[in-house]
């Protein structure tokens, strides 16, 4: 059944809005996934603040052409049934969600990605992006790196105090005996 012009315009507007709010967009080939698997993928994605949508290639290309920074995105990978995963808060989250899901569902294939500035990534680069830690993990590592010298300094200072306390305790025990 054909989609009405109004419905097509609504889909283009929806995809365009998702593109405007996305920091990273990953293009996937979802052929072979069941409806249940797609629902599971959408549930997993939503937990990571990733939106997943499926639209006709022509409508996605039209939505891309309406975005100034994404007009030059290479759309040659837009063949067959494609889906888009939009990372709203974390640039690597859509790649991670899709790559993790693809481990258990090999019919899902990562095709390409592009960020909000129009920088493009091929499938191998998307796979590498998926291996990166999330922003929260990176923030934790930075805090740990900054805190390490401070905690070392505190331990050194406590060591001197501990030593003094031990000497005083030993002296008290000598006096008491």
N, C-alpha and C positions, 0 to 999 in steps of 0.2 A: 504494500500500500504506500502510495506516494505521500510525502510530507508536504503540508500546505506551506505557502510562502511565509505566512505569519509565524508558523512553528519554526521554520528555518531561520527567520530573523531573530526569534527568541533564542535559539540554540547559539547562533553567532554572537549575540549579545552576552549570553552566559559564558561562553568560552572566552570572549574578549575580556570580560570582568575577571575571570579566573587568571588570565594571562597578566592582566594589569597588577593583580595582587601577589603574583607568584615571584619568588626569588629565583627558583629553578623549576624548569619544566622538563620532565623526562617522557620520551615517546616510547611506547611499548607495543609489541605485537601480541595480542591476547588470544589469537586463534587457538582453539583446543581447550580453552578453559570453560568449565561448566558455569551455569548461573550461580550455583552454590559456591564455587571457588571464587568467582568475581565478588560475591557478597562478602566472603571471608577477607579477600584482598581489600575491599573498601573499608571493612571494620578495622583491619590492621592499620590501614593508612590513616584513618580518622584519629586513632590513638596518637599518631605522630604529627598531627596537624598537617596532613597531606590530603589533598582532594583528588579524586580520580573521576574522570569523565570519558565518555566514548561519544564520538561524533563523526559524521562523514568527513572524509579527508578534504573535500572541497570546501566544506563549511569551516574547518579548522584553518585552512589556507586563507580564507576570506577574513577570519578573525585576526590572523597574524598580520595580514596586509593593513588592517586598521590600526595596528599598534606601531607608532613611529620607530621605536628601537628594535622591533622584531620584523620589520618589513624584509630585511635581507636574509632571514633564516632560510637555510637550504631545506626545501620540502621534498627532496627526491626520495627520502625514506618513508614518505607518507603513501605507502601502497598497501593494499589489503585492509584488514581490520586493525586499526590502531586505537590505542587509548592514550590518554595523557594523564600524568601524575604531576600535580602542582604542589611545590613546597612553599608553604606560606610563611614559615618562620625560620626554617633551617634549610640551607642550600643543599646539603647532602641527604636530607631525610627522604625525599622521593626515591633517590637511587638506592638507598639502604632498604627501604620498605619493599621495593620491587625485587631487588637482588635476594633478599631474605625469602620472599615468597617464591621466587623462581627456583630456589634450592629444592623445595618440596614439589614444585609444579614446573617441570622443565619445559612445558609448552609455552610458558611466558618468556618472551625474548625482549631484552632491552635493545632499542634501535639507536637512539640518539638522545641528546639533551641540549638545552640552551638556557642561559640565565636571563635575568631581566634586562641586561645590557645588550643582548643579542649574541653573546659569545657562545659558540657551538662546540659540542663534544660528541665524538663518535662513540660507538658501542663499547669499545675497549676502555675509553676514558671514563665512561659512565660506570663501568665495572670497578675501575680504580677509585672513583668517587665513593662508591658504596663501601669500600674498605676503610675509608676515613672515619675517625671517631666523630660522634655528634658534637654539637656546640657545648652541651652541658658537660660532656666528658672532657673536652678541651679546656673549658673553664676550670674544672676541678684540677686538671693537671697544672694549669698556670698557678692556681692558688697554692697547690702543693709545692710547686717549685719556689714560689715566693716565701712560703712559710717554712721551708726546710732550713734555711740559715737562721731564721729567728728561733725555731725550736732547738736547733743546735746550740745557739747562744744561751738560751734558757737552761738547757741541760748543763752546760759548762758552769754557769752561775750557780745552779743548784748543787753541782758537784763540790764547789768550794764550801758552800754552806753545809752540805752533808758531811764533808770532811771535818769542819769545825765542830759540828754537833757530835760526831763520833769521838773526837779528841776530848771534848768536854765531858762526855759520858764516861770515857775511860778514866779521866782524871777524877771524876766524882766517885767512881767505883773504887779507885785506889784510896781515896780519902776515907770512904765508908768502911773499908776493910781493915 
